Amino acid sequence: MAKPAGAMCNLACEYCYYLDKQKLYHSPGRSSDMFMSDDLLEMFVRSYIEAQPADSVLFTWHGGEPLLRGLGFYERAIALQQKYAGGRQVDNCIQTNGTLLTDEWCRFFRDNNFLVGVSIDGPREVHDAYRRLRGGGPTFDGVMRGIEKLDRNGVEWNAMAVVNDINVRRPLELYHFFRDTLGCQFLQFAPIVERTGADGLCSPLDADGNLTPYSVHPELWGEFLCTVFDEWWRLDDVGRVFVQLFDATLANWAGVQPGICTLAETCGHALVMEHNGDVYSCDHFVYPAHFLGNLRERPLIAMSLDPRQTAFGATKRDALPHMCRQCEWLRLCHGECPKNRIARTPDGERGLNYLCAGYRRFFAHTAPYFKMLLEEINEK
């Protein structure tokens, strides 16, 4: 995951874990400090393609708000990908808040087969609760205008909703907003779990910290997932509307690699590169303890194979509490994301996923349905 504009963003979402990273790099009054340079872009494109073992390569552009880097930057990226592809299939996806989209941007995305992820938390009331402009103004209308431009220009896009303490209580409203109002077929629901300490947001490694008020409650997260799943099933949306967590759960039932790292047995394959070439173990672990090096000084392949990174990925499996190792749903969740392992088991052991109760409820509730889907797949 590359961050062409670092932590720079035209929004100031209250729950954003990444705006906090500006203090690592940003010089006050110098926004250009957070922009990836053209020479680093070329170094990254070449190194990233060379490091891929497969015949296809996927570039992921993230932020902050990656559109702040400007259209010309991505035009250069496409030219460099073509230069270094060496016969490989190269694809791109980009995550945006949608407010800066123009017809020019959308034509570029369409013509170059970008998959665009749009961050939108639901209808106006719930979206604007936390996703605000830097001056405090609402953003819903701006996002909707961006989505209209994507649709008008024939751009493939999907929606990512951060599930928080407000919209977690409105699962049916959210599902029908995405399904019916937006006509969106690909949905990602990302639960927010963050803690704060004396110096701002806590690292996942910090033992202490206060849960933020916008974090989702475990039991409500489970109820949210079950309610959305029941509606998805009732409406016969299987194979029509694709909810990322449902797809990944089915993959684990089938014994194949899930499409998201949070439900995989190990992790460590989703490194993140900052605007200046600094590489960290994961987007959620951009802290000094997980710094792997800088692209100007060390090849990407060396950082990805670094023993520290290998250990980081294996720890997801190896550091599970005893309770998790004995759980009937282990093969479905694998302890979920390490960043959320901030709770204790009933016997006091550290490392339990904060959302455990919600996932257990979801897996138990949906097990008969996923078994049915698995039987249908095996019969084909």
C-alpha positions as CSV (number, residue, x, y, z in Angstrom):
1,M,0.0,0.0,0.0
2,A,1.5,3.3,-1.1
3,K,0.6,6.7,0.3
4,P,1.4,9.4,-2.3
5,A,0.1,12.2,-0.1
6,G,1.0,10.7,3.2
7,A,-1.4,11.6,6.0
8,M,-2.6,14.7,4.2
9,C,-6.4,14.9,3.8
10,N,-9.0,17.6,3.0
11,L,-11.2,16.0,5.7
12,A,-10.8,15.7,9.4
13,C,-12.8,12.5,10.3
14,E,-13.0,12.2,14.0
15,Y,-12.2,8.6,14.1
16,C,-9.3,8.7,11.5
17,Y,-6.3,6.7,12.9
18,Y,-4.1,8.0,10.2
19,L,-4.3,11.8,10.6
20,D,-2.3,11.3,13.8
21,K,0.7,10.2,11.6
22,Q,1.2,13.8,10.4
23,K,3.3,14.5,13.5
24,L,5.8,11.9,12.3
25,Y,6.7,13.8,9.2
26,H,4.8,17.0,8.6
27,S,6.4,20.4,8.9
28,P,3.8,23.1,9.7
29,G,2.8,25.1,6.7
30,R,4.6,22.8,4.2
31,S,2.0,20.4,2.8
32,S,4.4,19.4,0.0
33,D,6.5,17.7,2.6
34,M,3.9,15.0,2.5
35,F,3.9,14.4,-1.3
36,M,5.8,11.5,-2.9
37,S,8.4,12.7,-5.3
38,D,8.5,11.7,-8.9
39,D,11.9,9.9,-8.6
40,L,10.6,7.9,-5.6
41,L,7.5,7.0,-7.6
42,E,9.7,5.5,-10.3
43,M,11.8,3.7,-7.8
44,F,8.7,2.3,-6.2
45,V,7.0,1.2,-9.4
46,R,10.1,-0.6,-10.6
47,S,10.9,-2.2,-7.3
48,Y,7.3,-3.3,-6.6
49,I,6.9,-4.9,-10.0
50,E,10.2,-6.7,-9.7
51,A,9.3,-8.0,-6.2
52,Q,6.1,-9.7,-7.4
53,P,6.4,-13.5,-8.1
54,A,3.1,-13.7,-10.0
55,D,2.2,-12.7,-13.5
56,S,-0.2,-10.0,-12.3
57,V,0.6,-7.0,-10.1
58,L,-1.9,-4.9,-8.1
59,F,-0.9,-1.4,-6.9
60,T,-2.9,0.0,-4.0
61,W,-2.9,3.8,-3.5
62,H,-4.1,5.0,-0.1
63,G,-3.9,7.9,2.3
64,G,-4.8,10.3,3.8
65,E,-6.5,11.4,0.6
66,P,-4.4,10.1,-2.3
67,L,-6.2,12.4,-4.8
68,L,-4.4,15.4,-3.2
69,R,-1.3,14.3,-5.1
70,G,-2.9,15.3,-8.4
71,L,-3.9,13.6,-11.6
72,G,-0.5,14.1,-13.2
73,F,1.1,11.9,-10.6
74,Y,-1.1,8.9,-11.4
75,E,-0.6,9.5,-15.2
76,R,3.1,9.2,-14.6
77,A,2.5,6.1,-12.5
78,I,0.6,4.5,-15.4
79,A,3.4,5.3,-17.8
80,L,6.0,3.8,-15.4
81,Q,4.0,0.7,-14.9
82,Q,3.9,0.2,-18.7
83,K,7.6,0.8,-18.8
84,Y,8.5,-1.8,-16.2
85,A,5.7,-4.3,-16.5
86,G,7.8,-6.7,-18.5
87,G,4.7,-8.4,-19.9
88,R,2.9,-8.7,-16.6
89,Q,-0.7,-7.6,-16.0
90,V,-0.8,-4.5,-13.9
91,D,-3.9,-3.3,-12.1
92,N,-4.6,-0.4,-9.7
93,C,-7.0,0.3,-6.9
94,I,-7.3,3.6,-5.0
95,Q,-9.2,4.5,-1.8
96,T,-10.7,8.0,-1.7
97,N,-13.2,10.0,0.4
98,G,-14.8,10.9,-2.9
99,T,-15.1,14.7,-2.4
100,L,-12.4,15.6,-4.8
101,L,-13.6,13.5,-7.7
102,T,-14.2,15.3,-11.0
103,D,-15.2,14.0,-14.5
104,E,-11.5,14.3,-15.5
105,W,-10.5,12.0,-12.6
106,C,-13.3,9.6,-13.4
107,R,-12.4,9.3,-17.1
108,F,-8.8,8.6,-16.1
109,F,-9.9,5.8,-13.7
110,R,-12.2,4.4,-16.4
111,D,-9.7,4.5,-19.2
112,N,-7.0,2.9,-17.0
113,N,-9.2,0.3,-15.3
114,F,-8.8,1.6,-11.7
115,L,-11.0,0.1,-9.0
116,V,-12.1,3.0,-6.8
117,G,-13.0,2.5,-3.2
118,V,-15.2,5.2,-1.7
119,S,-15.4,5.9,2.0
120,I,-19.0,6.5,3.0
121,D,-20.5,5.6,6.3
122,G,-24.2,5.5,5.3
123,P,-27.0,8.1,4.9
124,R,-26.5,11.7,5.5
125,E,-27.1,11.7,9.3
126,V,-24.8,8.9,10.1
127,H,-22.1,9.8,7.6
128,D,-21.8,13.4,8.7
129,A,-21.6,12.5,12.3
130,Y,-17.9,11.8,12.1
131,R,-16.8,12.5,8.5
132,R,-16.4,16.2,8.5
133,L,-14.4,18.9,6.7
134,R,-11.4,20.4,8.4
135,G,-13.6,23.4,9.1
136,G,-16.3,21.2,10.6
137,G,-18.7,21.2,7.7
138,P,-20.6,18.2,6.4
139,T,-19.2,16.0,3.6
140,F,-22.1,13.8,2.6
141,D,-23.2,15.9,-0.4
142,G,-19.6,16.0,-1.7
143,V,-19.2,12.3,-1.5
144,M,-22.6,11.7,-3.3
145,R,-21.5,14.1,-6.1
146,G,-18.4,12.1,-6.5
147,I,-20.3,8.8,-6.7
148,E,-22.6,10.3,-9.3
149,K,-19.5,11.2,-11.4
150,L,-18.1,7.7,-11.0
151,D,-21.4,6.2,-12.2
152,R,-21.8,8.6,-15.0
153,N,-18.4,7.8,-16.3
154,G,-18.7,4.1,-16.0
155,V,-16.0,3.6,-13.3
156,E,-16.0,0.4,-11.2
157,W,-16.2,1.3,-7.5
158,N,-17.0,-0.2,-4.2
159,A,-18.1,1.3,-0.8
160,M,-16.3,1.1,2.5
161,A,-18.2,2.0,5.6
162,V,-16.5,2.5,8.9
163,V,-18.9,0.9,11.5
164,N,-18.9,3.1,14.6
165,D,-21.0,3.6,17.8
166,I,-23.8,5.3,15.8
167,N,-24.3,3.4,12.5
168,V,-23.8,0.0,14.2
169,R,-27.3,0.5,15.6
170,R,-28.8,0.9,12.1
171,P,-27.8,-2.1,10.1
172,L,-30.9,-2.4,7.9
173,E,-30.8,1.3,7.0
174,L,-27.1,1.0,6.0
175,Y,-27.6,-2.1,3.9
176,H,-30.5,-0.7,2.0
177,F,-28.8,2.7,1.5
178,F,-25.9,1.0,-0.2
179,R,-28.0,-1.6,-2.0
180,D,-31.0,0.4,-3.1
181,T,-30.0,4.1,-2.9
182,L,-26.5,3.8,-4.3
183,G,-26.9,0.5,-6.3
184,C,-23.6,-0.6,-4.8
185,Q,-22.8,-4.3,-5.3
186,F,-19.5,-4.5,-3.4
187,L,-19.5,-3.5,0.3
188,Q,-16.9,-3.4,3.0
189,F,-17.8,-2.9,6.6
190,A,-14.8,-1.9,8.8
191,P,-15.4,-1.8,12.5
192,I,-13.6,1.0,14.3
193,V,-11.6,0.1,17.5
194,E,-9.3,2.8,18.8
195,R,-7.8,3.8,22.1
196,T,-6.2,7.0,23.3
197,G,-3.5,7.8,25.7
198,A,-1.6,10.8,26.9
199,D,0.1,11.3,23.5
200,G,-2.9,10.6,21.2
201,L,-3.9,7.3,19.7
202,C,-2.4,4.3,21.3
203,S,-0.2,1.8,19.4
204,P,-1.8,-1.7,19.2
205,L,1.2,-2.8,21.4
206,D,0.4,-0.4,24.2
207,A,-1.0,-2.3,27.2
208,D,-3.1,0.6,28.5
209,G,-5.4,3.2,26.9
210,N,-8.9,4.4,27.0
211,L,-11.3,3.2,24.3
212,T,-12.6,6.0,22.2
213,P,-16.4,6.8,22.4
214,Y,-16.8,6.2,18.7
215,S,-15.4,2.6,18.9
216,V,-18.0,-0.1,18.1
217,H,-19.2,-2.3,20.9
218,P,-18.5,-6.0,20.4
219,E,-22.0,-7.3,21.0
220,L,-23.5,-4.6,18.8
221,W,-20.9,-5.5,16.1
222,G,-22.2,-9.1,16.2
223,E,-25.8,-8.0,16.1
224,F,-25.0,-5.7,13.1
225,L,-23.4,-8.5,11.1
226,C,-26.2,-10.9,11.9
227,T,-28.9,-8.5,10.9
228,V,-27.2,-7.5,7.6
229,F,-26.5,-11.1,6.8
230,D,-30.2,-12.1,7.4
231,E,-31.4,-9.3,5.1
232,W,-28.8,-10.3,2.5
233,W,-30.0,-13.8,2.6
234,R,-33.7,-12.9,2.8
235,L,-33.4,-10.8,-0.3
236,D,-31.6,-13.5,-2.2
237,D,-28.6,-11.2,-2.7
238,V,-26.1,-14.1,-2.6
239,G,-24.1,-13.6,-5.8
240,R,-25.6,-10.2,-6.4
241,V,-24.4,-8.1,-3.5
242,F,-20.9,-8.9,-2.3
243,V,-20.1,-8.1,1.3
244,Q,-16.4,-8.6,1.9
245,L,-16.6,-10.1,5.3
246,F,-19.2,-12.7,4.1
247,D,-17.0,-13.6,1.1
248,A,-14.0,-14.0,3.4
249,T,-16.0,-16.1,5.9
250,L,-17.1,-18.4,3.1
251,A,-13.5,-18.8,1.9
252,N,-12.5,-19.9,5.4
253,W,-15.3,-22.4,5.5
254,A,-14.0,-23.7,2.1
255,G,-10.5,-23.9,3.4
256,V,-9.1,-21.4,0.9
257,Q,-7.3,-18.1,1.5
258,P,-9.7,-15.4,2.4
259,G,-9.7,-12.1,0.5
260,I,-8.9,-10.0,3.6
261,C,-5.9,-10.4,5.9
262,T,-7.9,-9.9,9.1
263,L,-9.5,-13.3,8.8
264,A,-6.3,-15.1,7.5
265,E,-4.2,-17.4,9.7
266,T,-1.1,-15.2,9.4
267,C,-0.5,-11.7,8.0
268,G,2.5,-9.6,7.1
269,H,1.9,-9.4,3.3
270,A,0.3,-5.9,3.4
271,L,3.3,-3.6,4.0
272,V,2.7,0.1,3.7
273,M,5.1,2.7,2.2
274,E,4.9,6.3,3.3
275,H,5.3,9.3,0.9
276,N,9.0,9.5,1.7
277,G,9.8,5.8,1.1
278,D,9.6,4.6,4.7
279,V,8.2,1.1,4.9
280,Y,6.3,-0.3,7.9
281,S,4.9,-3.8,8.6
282,C,1.2,-2.7,8.2
283,D,-1.0,0.3,7.8
284,H,-2.2,-0.1,11.4
285,F,1.4,-0.4,12.7
286,V,3.1,2.7,11.5
287,Y,5.1,3.1,14.6
288,P,8.9,3.0,15.1
289,A,8.9,-0.6,16.4
290,H,7.6,-1.8,13.0
291,F,9.8,0.3,10.8
292,L,11.5,-1.9,8.2
293,G,13.6,0.7,6.3
294,N,13.4,3.2,3.5
295,L,13.1,2.3,-0.2
296,R,16.0,4.6,-1.1
297,E,18.3,2.5,1.1
298,R,16.8,-1.0,1.0
299,P,15.0,-3.0,-1.7
300,L,11.3,-3.8,-1.2
301,I,12.0,-7.5,-1.5
302,A,14.5,-7.4,1.3
303,M,12.1,-5.6,3.6
304,S,9.2,-8.0,2.8
305,L,11.5,-10.9,3.7
306,D,13.0,-9.3,6.7
307,P,12.9,-11.7,9.7
308,R,11.1,-9.1,11.7
309,Q,8.4,-9.0,9.1
310,T,8.2,-12.7,9.0
311,A,7.9,-12.8,12.8
312,F,5.2,-10.0,12.6
313,G,3.1,-12.1,10.3
314,A,3.5,-15.4,12.3
315,T,2.7,-13.7,15.6
316,K,-0.9,-13.4,14.4
317,R,-1.1,-17.1,14.7
318,D,1.5,-17.9,17.4
319,A,0.4,-15.3,20.0
320,L,-3.2,-16.4,20.2
321,P,-4.5,-16.9,23.8
322,H,-5.3,-20.4,24.9
323,M,-9.0,-19.5,24.8
324,C,-8.7,-18.8,21.0
325,R,-6.8,-22.0,20.3
326,Q,-9.7,-24.0,21.8
327,C,-12.4,-22.0,20.1
328,E,-14.7,-23.8,17.6
329,W,-14.6,-20.7,15.3
330,L,-10.8,-20.4,15.2
331,R,-10.6,-21.5,11.6
332,L,-13.0,-18.7,10.6
333,C,-11.5,-15.7,12.4
334,H,-7.9,-16.7,13.3
335,G,-8.1,-14.1,16.1
336,E,-9.0,-11.3,13.5
337,C,-6.7,-8.3,13.3
338,P,-3.8,-8.1,15.7
339,K,-4.5,-4.4,16.2
340,N,-7.8,-5.3,17.9
341,R,-6.2,-7.8,20.4
342,I,-6.5,-5.4,23.3
343,A,-8.8,-7.4,25.6
344,R,-8.2,-10.2,28.2
345,T,-9.8,-13.6,28.3
346,P,-12.0,-14.5,31.3
347,D,-9.0,-16.0,33.0
348,G,-6.9,-12.8,32.5
349,E,-4.7,-13.8,29.6
350,R,-3.8,-10.8,27.3
351,G,-4.3,-10.8,23.5
352,L,-8.0,-11.5,23.1
353,N,-9.6,-9.7,20.3
354,Y,-11.8,-6.9,21.5
355,L,-14.5,-7.8,19.0
356,C,-14.5,-11.5,19.9
357,A,-18.0,-11.7,21.3
358,G,-19.4,-10.1,18.2
359,Y,-17.6,-12.5,15.8
360,R,-18.6,-15.5,17.8
361,R,-22.2,-14.6,17.6
362,F,-21.9,-14.0,13.8
363,F,-20.2,-17.3,13.1
364,A,-22.6,-19.3,15.2
365,H,-25.6,-17.6,13.7
366,T,-24.5,-18.0,10.1
367,A,-22.9,-21.4,10.3
368,P,-25.9,-23.3,8.8
369,Y,-26.2,-20.9,5.9
370,F,-22.5,-21.1,5.0
371,K,-22.5,-24.8,5.2
372,M,-25.4,-24.8,2.8
373,L,-23.5,-22.5,0.4
374,L,-20.5,-24.7,0.7
375,E,-22.5,-27.8,-0.2
376,E,-23.9,-26.0,-3.3
377,I,-20.3,-25.0,-4.3
378,N,-19.0,-28.6,-3.9
379,E,-21.9,-29.9,-6.0
380,K,-21.0,-27.7,-9.0
